[in-house]
Amino acid sequence: MNGFGGTTLRINLATGDIRREPTSEKMAREWMGARGFVSKILYEEVPRDADPLGPDNIFIMAPGVLTGSFAPAGSKIGFGCISPATNGHADSSMGGHLGPELKYAGYDYIILEKIASEPSYIYIDNDTVEIRPAGDYWGMGSLDLEARMKTDLGEEFQIATIGPAGENGVVFSCISHDFGRQAGRCGVGAVMGSKKIKAIAVRGTKSLPVYDIEKHTQLTYDIIQRTKTHPNMAPWQKYGTSFFVGWSNERGCFPTKNFQTTYFNGWEHIDGERFVKDCVVTDKACFGCWMNCGKYAVARIPGKPDAYLEGPEYETLALIGGNCAMTDINHVAYANYLCDNLGIDTMSGGASVALGMECYQKGLITKDDLEGHELRWGNIDDFEHFTRMIVEKRGIGAAFSRGTKRAADHIGGDAPKFISQAKGMEFSGYDTRWYPSQLLSFCTADIGAHHNRSWAITADLELGRETIEGKAAVVIYLQHIRPLFDSWSCCRLFWGELDITPEEHVESINCLTGWDLTIEEAYRISEKIWNLTRAHYIERNGGPGRDHDQAPIRHLEEPVPDGPAQGKMVGRENFERLLDDYYKNRGWAKNGNPTREILEDLGLGFAADNLEKIGQLGAPIPGGIPAVRGQKLKPKAM
Ligand code: SF4
C-alpha cells in the first residue's frame, strides 16, 4: 500500500501474544493515520468503564500518512489511550525520528493490550518484535534511559521512554524521545507505565512505497526553495518558539504567578534573546525539517550539575517561567530538564507547581505540608523539591500528581478558584481573559485545554479582543484544520509560520498514496474525528456536554489586575453566548450534545445510536444542522 508500512501490530502484554495484520486501506483512506486511527480504535475497543490505568485501557502508537515521506517535516507520531487526566479520548504527538523509523520497520500502528507481568520494553528491529525485560531500566530518568539504551542497542535505534513519573501513574506523565521531544499531554506516559512498559525501541530499514516519487519530491523541493527566504524562517531558526515570550507579554496573555496576572515583570530575563545568549548550544531538527526550531541547551546553576536538554520552548517559558515567577533563564532550563528526566509534561507540571506556590503564598499549604520546605515564587530549589514530591507521590504531592483540579479539591478553601484547566487538563501558556476565542478553544477541546487543538490568539487580535460575534465559527475552523496535521503527522508550524497551504499537503498525500483526496474531504474527516471523540467523551463521562465545557472561575470572574490587559475579563454572560454560538455552528444541541443529524451526516450513525441508548443524544436543532460548519480564517503568524 503506497505511503504506509503495510502492517499493524497487536501485542498482548499479559500473554506475550504478538499478532500482525495487513493495514486496512479503507481505514487508512477514511482516517488518514495517527490521531484519526487513535480516535477510531479507542472508540471501538475500550470498554466505557475501563480504568485509564487498568488492564482494559489500550495504548496505541501510530504514525500518520505523511510520516517518513518526503513531505515537509513528516516527522510526527501519535500516541493514544484513555487519559488518566481527563477520562476521555487522549492523543498526543511528538516529532523527532521515531515515527519514520516505525514506518520503515513496516508498521502503521501498534496496539498494546493488558499489563506485562514485569517491567518490560518493546524491541522492534524490522520483522523482529519482542517483549524484553526492563528490570535494569526501571526507575531511570527518561533522558538517562535513552542514552543508556542507545549504548545497549545501538545508535541507530529510535527510542521512546518514560521516567519515574510514568511508572508512578502521575496523570501528566509524558513520553520522551530524541533527548527532548515529548508526547507531553493527556498522561500518555502514565498509561505506558501502567502497562509496565518502560521503553519502545525501533529500528527500521525498509523502504516506503510511493505512488509518484518524482512529483512527491518535486513538490517538497519547490516548497524548500520558496520558504528559504520566508521572513519567519530566520527568527524561528535562531530562537525557536522562545522569542514569543516578549510578544505574549506585550499582548497581555502571558501566564504569570499561576495566572494571577498576565504581564511578567522580568520577562526579558527568560526571553529568546537571553536564552540564546546564555543557554543554547546548537540547533536541532526533527526528521525532514529545514526550520530546526529545536534548541539544544545547557542549564548552569552553581552547586548543581550542568543539565543538558532540548528547550525550553515557549510553553515551558510561560508555565514554568512566568507562571512560577522565575527570573533566571538557567533556572527555567534546569526545571525543564528536571521535568523531562522525571517524565512529566512541563505545561501541566509547571501549572501544578504554580498552583502549589499560590496556595503557599495564601497560606492554604504550609511548611508542614512540604516536609519542612518552602514553596516560594521563583525559587528553583523549592521547585525541585515540590516536583519530586509530586513525582514520588509523597505527602501532599500525591494529590498534585492527580492534576490541579483534584489537587485543588483536596486542598479546599479558595484553591478551586486558583486553577486554570478544562476537563482536567491544565491550560497551555496563554491567559484567556482578553482572548475569548482562546478561552472557547480551551474549554471545548476534546482532550482538555491544549493549544494544539486550536490556537486562536491571533484570531482574537484580528477580529477584536472584545468581540464575541463570529468567534465560535472561527474556533470550529481552527479545531478542524489544526488537528488535521496530527492525522497527517507532519509539523503544523510549516502551515502556521511558513505559509505552506493545506492544499499543498493534500497534493503531497495524493502523490504519495495515489489517492484523490480533496481539502474539503480532509476537513470533513477532521470534523468526523472531532465529533467521534466528543461522543466518546460523553459516553464515558455522562452528559450533558455543556457541563464539561465550563471555564475556570478565574477566567470568568477575576479581572486582570495589571499590565496591558488590566481590567479585562470575558465574563460568564459572554462565555455562555460563545458556547451557544459554538454548539449551533457545530450542529449540536444547546446542551452541547451532538445530534443524530450531524453524526449521521458524518457517517457516525453508530455513535448516535450509542448516545441515544444512554439518553445523551442531542435534541434536533430547529431548521436542521448548518450546511457549513466553521468560518475559515488563517490567523497571522506570531
Ligand atoms: S519546525 Fe520544529 S517542531 Fe516542526 S519539524 Fe521542525 S524542528 Fe520539529
Residues whose N, C-alpha, C, O or C-beta is under 5 A from the ligand:
A	BS01	SF4	A73 G95 K284 A285 C286 C289 M291 N292 C293 G294 C491 L493
